[in-house]
Amino acid sequence: MMTNHSLRKQCNLLPGSLITGKWNKNPYRIQQELGYGANGIVYLAESNNGQVALKLSDDYSSISSEMNILKSFSKVQGHSLGPSFFEADDWLKNGRPIPFYVMEYIKGEGYSAFIEQKGDSWVGVLMLQLLSSLDELHKQGWAFGDLKPDNLIVTIPAYKIRCIDVGGTTLFGRSIKEFTEFFDRGYWGMGSRKADPQYDLFAVAMIIINSFYPKRFSKKGDGYKQLNEMIKQKKGLHPYSKVLDRAVKGQYQSADEMRHDLLGILNRQPEHKKVEAQSTFQGKKNNNSTSQTRSMRKKRKKKKRGLLETLILAIFVSILYVLYVYNQFL
């Protein structure tokens, strides 16, 4: 990906710098740079409503397209693949307006780092979530385009997969705007770079492969044969082989269809694998449940002890009363 050096020279903002919108007058205090690319620079900023991500760009058409994408995401109820859109404005820099927009700052851990830490049993679980969100995005007529682990965040503690860069999202039928070779079907000779559901599903397959080959690898010869061989070489990829094969060939008609097949694979996994993948989801709930169970046991024991003590006391009092009455008659 190319970098916009002109914009970077103008907007190399240091922590503490203040950006105030020309029209809405909302202030944003820069905290740190989050990333930059061909069409802008993203900063973490503090707003009146908390932390946000702020993107500056001197490309009006690009930034308008991204805002439309984020607004389109917000229409998909129950699914939040990308960050929520907040507002757009201009920042006056030496009298020259520089457009920017403000979006949700998604806190979490990068996908690759998360898998490295938690284990590959999480791959299928997270891909189910991703495919579900992609299916809703595709229904809106968009392909995500530049789909890769670098653009995926796993939120903590909800463990939900989210995307942090929508710059490559493209309307169906148009040429993909941004791509990364390893996840691009055109690079592997498996199809065009025209935006369609199959383009994203190929990338999902490559994300699964990348999860077991963190260092990635370059194309050598026939792309399809090479990918097949790499899948065979990793035992962890064997359960996914049929799904990966169909996705690489572009045989899935929808993300939901691929999700259905992936779900079938996960349901056939050994029980310990399922437990491992779900343990963190349920950990807090289980811990609370365990604590509640222990508490209930203690209460029951305490109650039994109390009843026993009351019974003994009652018997003792009764004996004393009988002795007292007996003595009265003597």
LINGI-V632159 format. One record per pair of residues at least 4 apart in sequence whose C-alpha atoms are under 8 Angstrom apart, sorted by sequence separation. I is the first residue (numbers start at 0). J is the second residue. D is the distance in whole Angstrom. If there is no record, write none. Layout:
BEGIN
[[I & J & D] [I & J & D]]
END
This chain:
BEGIN
[[3 & 7 & 6] [4 & 8 & 6] [5 & 9 & 7] [6 & 10 & 6] [7 & 11 & 5] [12 & 16 & 6] [20 & 24 & 5] [35 & 39 & 6] [36 & 40 & 6] [45 & 49 & 6] [46 & 50 & 6] [58 & 62 & 6] [59 & 63 & 6] [60 & 64 & 6] [61 & 65 & 6] [62 & 66 & 6] [63 & 67 & 6] [64 & 68 & 6] [65 & 69 & 6] [66 & 70 & 6] [67 & 71 & 6] [68 & 72 & 6] [69 & 73 & 6] [70 & 74 & 7] [71 & 75 & 7] [75 & 79 & 7] [79 & 83 & 8] [91 & 95 & 5] [92 & 96 & 6] [108 & 112 & 7] [109 & 113 & 6] [110 & 114 & 6] [111 & 115 & 6] [112 & 116 & 6] [113 & 117 & 6] [114 & 118 & 5] [115 & 119 & 7] [117 & 121 & 7] [120 & 124 & 8] [121 & 125 & 6] [122 & 126 & 6] [123 & 127 & 6] [124 & 128 & 7] [125 & 129 & 6] [126 & 130 & 6] [127 & 131 & 6] [128 & 132 & 6] [129 & 133 & 6] [130 & 134 & 6] [131 & 135 & 7] [132 & 136 & 6] [133 & 137 & 6] [134 & 138 & 6] [135 & 139 & 7] [136 & 140 & 7] [137 & 141 & 5] [146 & 150 & 7] [147 & 151 & 7] [148 & 152 & 8] [154 & 158 & 5] [155 & 159 & 8] [169 & 173 & 7] [178 & 182 & 7] [179 & 183 & 6] [183 & 187 & 7] [184 & 188 & 6] [185 & 189 & 6] [194 & 198 & 6] [195 & 199 & 7] [196 & 200 & 6] [197 & 201 & 6] [198 & 202 & 7] [199 & 203 & 6] [200 & 204 & 6] [201 & 205 & 6] [202 & 206 & 6] [203 & 207 & 6] [204 & 208 & 6] [205 & 209 & 6] [206 & 210 & 6] [207 & 211 & 7] [208 & 212 & 6] [209 & 213 & 5] [212 & 216 & 8] [218 & 222 & 6] [221 & 225 & 6] [222 & 226 & 6] [223 & 227 & 6] [224 & 228 & 6] [225 & 229 & 6] [226 & 230 & 6] [227 & 231 & 6] [228 & 232 & 6] [229 & 233 & 7] [230 & 234 & 8] [233 & 237 & 7] [236 & 240 & 6] [239 & 243 & 6] [240 & 244 & 6] [241 & 245 & 6] [242 & 246 & 6] [243 & 247 & 6] [244 & 248 & 6] [245 & 249 & 6] [246 & 250 & 6] [252 & 256 & 7] [253 & 257 & 7] [254 & 258 & 6] [255 & 259 & 6] [256 & 260 & 7] [257 & 261 & 6] [258 & 262 & 6] [259 & 263 & 6] [260 & 264 & 7] [261 & 265 & 6] [262 & 266 & 6] [263 & 267 & 6] [264 & 268 & 7] [268 & 272 & 6] [269 & 273 & 7] [270 & 274 & 6] [271 & 275 & 6] [272 & 276 & 6] [273 & 277 & 6] [274 & 278 & 6] [275 & 279 & 8] [276 & 280 & 8] [277 & 281 & 6] [278 & 282 & 5] [279 & 283 & 7] [281 & 285 & 6] [282 & 286 & 6] [283 & 287 & 6] [284 & 288 & 6] [285 & 289 & 6] [286 & 290 & 6] [287 & 291 & 6] [288 & 292 & 6] [289 & 293 & 6] [290 & 294 & 6] [291 & 295 & 6] [292 & 296 & 6] [293 & 297 & 6] [294 & 298 & 6] [295 & 299 & 6] [296 & 300 & 6] [297 & 301 & 6] [298 & 302 & 6] [299 & 303 & 6] [300 & 304 & 6] [301 & 305 & 6] [302 & 306 & 6] [303 & 307 & 6] [304 & 308 & 6] [305 & 309 & 6] [306 & 310 & 6] [307 & 311 & 6] [308 & 312 & 6] [309 & 313 & 6] [310 & 314 & 6] [311 & 315 & 6] [312 & 316 & 6] [313 & 317 & 6] [314 & 318 & 6] [315 & 319 & 6] [316 & 320 & 6] [317 & 321 & 6] [318 & 322 & 6] [319 & 323 & 6] [320 & 324 & 6] [321 & 325 & 6] [322 & 326 & 6] [323 & 327 & 6] [324 & 328 & 7] [325 & 329 & 7] [19 & 24 & 6] [20 & 25 & 5] [35 & 40 & 4] [45 & 50 & 5] [46 & 51 & 7] [90 & 95 & 8] [91 & 96 & 4] [92 & 97 & 7] [108 & 113 & 6] [113 & 118 & 8] [114 & 119 & 6] [136 & 141 & 6] [137 & 142 & 6] [153 & 158 & 6] [154 & 159 & 5] [169 & 174 & 7] [178 & 183 & 6] [181 & 186 & 7] [184 & 189 & 5] [185 & 190 & 5] [193 & 198 & 8] [209 & 214 & 8] [220 & 225 & 7] [231 & 236 & 7] [245 & 250 & 5] [246 & 251 & 6] [251 & 256 & 6] [268 & 273 & 7] [19 & 25 & 6] [20 & 26 & 7] [34 & 40 & 6] [35 & 41 & 6] [44 & 50 & 6] [45 & 51 & 6] [56 & 62 & 7] [72 & 78 & 8] [73 & 79 & 7] [90 & 96 & 5] [91 & 97 & 6] [136 & 142 & 7] [153 & 159 & 5] [154 & 160 & 6] [169 & 175 & 6] [180 & 186 & 6] [181 & 187 & 8] [184 & 190 & 6] [185 & 191 & 5] [192 & 198 & 7] [209 & 215 & 6] [219 & 225 & 7] [230 & 236 & 6] [231 & 237 & 7] [245 & 251 & 6] [251 & 257 & 6] [19 & 26 & 4] [33 & 40 & 8] [34 & 41 & 5] [43 & 50 & 7] [44 & 51 & 5] [72 & 79 & 7] [89 & 96 & 6] [90 & 97 & 5] [114 & 121 & 7] [136 & 143 & 8] [153 & 160 & 5] [154 & 161 & 7] [168 & 175 & 8] [169 & 176 & 7] [184 & 191 & 7] [185 & 192 & 6] [218 & 225 & 7] [230 & 237 & 7] [266 & 273 & 8] [18 & 26 & 6] [19 & 27 & 6] [32 & 40 & 8] [33 & 41 & 5] [34 & 42 & 7] [43 & 51 & 6] [44 & 52 & 6] [72 & 80 & 7] [89 & 97 & 5] [90 & 98 & 6] [114 & 122 & 7] [152 & 160 & 6] [153 & 161 & 6] [167 & 175 & 7] [168 & 176 & 7] [184 & 192 & 7] [265 & 273 & 7] [17 & 26 & 7] [18 & 27 & 5] [32 & 41 & 6] [33 & 42 & 5] [43 & 52 & 5] [44 & 53 & 7] [72 & 81 & 7] [89 & 98 & 4] [90 & 99 & 7] [151 & 160 & 7] [152 & 161 & 5] [167 & 176 & 5] [168 & 177 & 8] [183 & 192 & 8] [17 & 27 & 6] [18 & 28 & 6] [32 & 42 & 4] [33 & 43 & 6] [42 & 52 & 6] [43 & 53 & 6] [73 & 83 & 6] [88 & 98 & 6] [89 & 99 & 6] [133 & 143 & 8] [151 & 161 & 6] [152 & 162 & 6] [166 & 176 & 8] [167 & 177 & 5] [230 & 240 & 7] [17 & 28 & 5] [18 & 29 & 8] [31 & 42 & 6] [32 & 43 & 6] [41 & 52 & 7] [42 & 53 & 5] [72 & 83 & 8] [73 & 84 & 8] [87 & 98 & 8] [88 & 99 & 6] [151 & 162 & 5] [152 & 163 & 7] [166 & 177 & 7] [167 & 178 & 7] [246 & 257 & 8] [16 & 28 & 6] [17 & 29 & 6] [30 & 42 & 7] [31 & 43 & 5] [41 & 53 & 6] [42 & 54 & 6] [69 & 81 & 7] [87 & 99 & 6] [88 & 100 & 6] [150 & 162 & 5] [151 & 163 & 6] [15 & 28 & 6] [16 & 29 & 5] [29 & 42 & 7] [30 & 43 & 5] [31 & 44 & 7] [41 & 54 & 4] [69 & 82 & 7] [70 & 83 & 8] [87 & 100 & 4] [150 & 163 & 5] [14 & 28 & 8] [15 & 29 & 5] [16 & 30 & 8] [29 & 43 & 6] [30 & 44 & 5] [40 & 54 & 6] [41 & 55 & 6] [69 & 83 & 6] [70 & 84 & 6] [86 & 100 & 6] [87 & 101 & 6] [150 & 164 & 6] [184 & 198 & 7] [14 & 29 & 5] [15 & 30 & 6] [29 & 44 & 4] [30 & 45 & 7] [39 & 54 & 6] [40 & 55 & 5] [69 & 84 & 6] [85 & 100 & 8] [86 & 101 & 5] [183 & 198 & 8] [242 & 257 & 7] [13 & 29 & 7] [14 & 30 & 5] [28 & 44 & 5] [29 & 45 & 7] [39 & 55 & 5] [40 & 56 & 7] [85 & 101 & 5] [86 & 102 & 7] [12 & 29 & 7] [13 & 30 & 8] [14 & 31 & 6] [27 & 44 & 6] [28 & 45 & 5] [39 & 56 & 4] [84 & 101 & 6] [85 & 102 & 5] [175 & 192 & 6] [184 & 201 & 6] [227 & 244 & 8] [13 & 31 & 7] [27 & 45 & 6] [28 & 46 & 7] [38 & 56 & 6] [39 & 57 & 7] [66 & 84 & 7] [84 & 102 & 4] [85 & 103 & 7] [174 & 192 & 6] [175 & 193 & 6] [183 & 201 & 8] [184 & 202 & 7] [242 & 260 & 7] [27 & 46 & 5] [38 & 57 & 8] [39 & 58 & 8] [83 & 102 & 6] [84 & 103 & 6] [174 & 193 & 5] [175 & 194 & 6] [182 & 201 & 7] [183 & 202 & 7] [242 & 261 & 7] [26 & 46 & 6] [27 & 47 & 8] [38 & 58 & 7] [82 & 102 & 6] [83 & 103 & 5] [145 & 165 & 8] [173 & 193 & 6] [174 & 194 & 6] [182 & 202 & 5] [25 & 46 & 8] [26 & 47 & 8] [82 & 103 & 5] [145 & 166 & 8] [172 & 193 & 6] [173 & 194 & 6] [25 & 47 & 8] [82 & 104 & 7] [143 & 165 & 7] [145 & 167 & 5] [171 & 193 & 7] [172 & 194 & 5] [208 & 230 & 7] [211 & 233 & 7] [239 & 261 & 8] [38 & 61 & 7] [82 & 105 & 7] [144 & 167 & 5] [145 & 168 & 7] [171 & 194 & 5] [172 & 195 & 7] [182 & 205 & 6] [38 & 62 & 8] [143 & 167 & 6] [144 & 168 & 5] [170 & 194 & 7] [171 & 195 & 5] [181 & 205 & 7] [182 & 206 & 7] [211 & 235 & 7] [223 & 247 & 8] [143 & 168 & 4] [144 & 169 & 6] [169 & 194 & 6] [211 & 236 & 7] [239 & 264 & 7] [142 & 168 & 6] [143 & 169 & 6] [238 & 264 & 7] [141 & 168 & 7] [142 & 169 & 5] [141 & 169 & 6] [142 & 170 & 6] [208 & 236 & 7] [141 & 170 & 5] [142 & 171 & 6] [140 & 170 & 6] [141 & 171 & 6] [128 & 159 & 7] [129 & 160 & 7] [140 & 171 & 6] [144 & 175 & 6] [187 & 218 & 7] [128 & 160 & 7] [129 & 161 & 8] [144 & 176 & 7] [145 & 177 & 6] [146 & 178 & 8] [147 & 179 & 8] [186 & 218 & 8] [2 & 35 & 7] [3 & 36 & 6] [6 & 39 & 7] [7 & 40 & 7] [144 & 177 & 7] [145 & 178 & 5] [188 & 221 & 8] [189 & 222 & 7] [2 & 36 & 5] [3 & 37 & 5] [66 & 100 & 7] [125 & 159 & 7] [144 & 178 & 6] [145 & 179 & 6] [181 & 215 & 8] [187 & 221 & 8] [188 & 222 & 6] [189 & 223 & 7] [1 & 36 & 6] [2 & 37 & 4] [3 & 38 & 6] [125 & 160 & 6] [147 & 182 & 7] [181 & 216 & 8] [187 & 222 & 5] [188 & 223 & 8] [0 & 36 & 6] [1 & 37 & 5] [2 & 38 & 8] [3 & 39 & 7] [62 & 98 & 8] [146 & 182 & 7] [181 & 217 & 7] [187 & 223 & 7] [0 & 37 & 6] [62 & 99 & 8] [111 & 148 & 6] [145 & 182 & 8] [62 & 100 & 8] [110 & 148 & 6] [111 & 149 & 8] [204 & 242 & 8] [59 & 98 & 7] [109 & 148 & 7] [110 & 149 & 7] [204 & 243 & 5] [57 & 97 & 6] [109 & 149 & 7] [113 & 153 & 7] [56 & 97 & 7] [57 & 98 & 6] [109 & 150 & 8] [110 & 151 & 6] [55 & 97 & 7] [56 & 98 & 6] [109 & 151 & 6] [110 & 152 & 5] [204 & 246 & 6] [55 & 98 & 6] [56 & 99 & 6] [109 & 152 & 5] [110 & 153 & 6] [204 & 247 & 7] [55 & 99 & 4] [108 & 152 & 6] [109 & 153 & 6] [54 & 99 & 5] [55 & 100 & 7] [107 & 152 & 6] [108 & 153 & 5] [201 & 246 & 5] [53 & 99 & 7] [54 & 100 & 6] [106 & 152 & 8] [107 & 153 & 5] [108 & 154 & 6] [200 & 246 & 6] [201 & 247 & 5] [53 & 100 & 6] [54 & 101 & 6] [105 & 152 & 8] [107 & 154 & 4] [108 & 155 & 7] [200 & 247 & 8] [201 & 248 & 8] [53 & 101 & 5] [106 & 154 & 6] [107 & 155 & 5] [201 & 249 & 7] [52 & 101 & 6] [53 & 102 & 6] [80 & 129 & 8] [105 & 154 & 7] [106 & 155 & 7] [197 & 246 & 7] [200 & 249 & 8] [6 & 56 & 7] [51 & 101 & 7] [52 & 102 & 5] [110 & 160 & 8] [144 & 194 & 7] [6 & 57 & 7] [51 & 102 & 6] [52 & 103 & 6] [198 & 249 & 8] [200 & 251 & 8] [51 & 103 & 5] [52 & 104 & 5] [80 & 132 & 6] [142 & 194 & 6] [197 & 249 & 5] [50 & 103 & 8] [51 & 104 & 5] [79 & 132 & 7] [80 & 133 & 8] [141 & 194 & 8] [142 & 195 & 6] [146 & 199 & 7] [197 & 250 & 8] [50 & 104 & 6] [78 & 132 & 6] [141 & 195 & 8] [142 & 196 & 6] [144 & 198 & 7] [197 & 251 & 7] [200 & 254 & 7] [144 & 199 & 6] [147 & 202 & 7] [197 & 252 & 7] [105 & 161 & 8] [142 & 198 & 7] [143 & 199 & 6] [146 & 202 & 6] [147 & 203 & 8] [196 & 252 & 7] [197 & 253 & 7] [78 & 135 & 7] [142 & 199 & 6] [146 & 203 & 7] [196 & 253 & 6] [200 & 257 & 8] [105 & 163 & 7] [148 & 206 & 7] [189 & 247 & 7] [196 & 254 & 7] [137 & 196 & 6] [147 & 206 & 6] [189 & 248 & 7] [75 & 135 & 7] [189 & 249 & 8] [43 & 104 & 7] [75 & 136 & 8] [184 & 247 & 8] [72 & 136 & 7] [23 & 88 & 7] [22 & 88 & 6] [21 & 88 & 7] [22 & 89 & 7] [20 & 88 & 5] [21 & 89 & 5] [71 & 139 & 7] [20 & 89 & 6] [21 & 90 & 6] [20 & 90 & 5] [21 & 91 & 7] [19 & 90 & 6] [20 & 91 & 8] [18 & 90 & 7] [126 & 203 & 7] [82 & 161 & 8] [80 & 160 & 7] [81 & 161 & 6] [82 & 162 & 7] [80 & 161 & 5] [81 & 162 & 5] [82 & 163 & 6] [126 & 207 & 8] [79 & 161 & 7] [80 & 162 & 6] [81 & 163 & 6] [81 & 164 & 7] [81 & 165 & 7] [122 & 207 & 7] [122 & 210 & 7] [119 & 210 & 7] [119 & 211 & 8] [69 & 165 & 8] [114 & 210 & 7] [68 & 165 & 7] [111 & 210 & 7] [65 & 165 & 7] [68 & 168 & 7] [65 & 166 & 6] [111 & 213 & 8] [65 & 168 & 8] [119 & 235 & 8] [134 & 253 & 7] [134 & 254 & 5] [133 & 254 & 6] [134 & 255 & 6] [158 & 280 & 7] [131 & 254 & 7] [157 & 280 & 8] [130 & 254 & 5] [131 & 255 & 6] [130 & 255 & 7] [130 & 257 & 8] [131 & 258 & 7] [130 & 258 & 6] [127 & 258 & 6] [127 & 261 & 7] [127 & 262 & 7] [123 & 261 & 7] [123 & 265 & 7] [120 & 272 & 6] [124 & 276 & 7] [120 & 273 & 8] [120 & 275 & 7] [121 & 276 & 5] [120 & 276 & 5] [0 & 177 & 8] [0 & 179 & 8]]
END
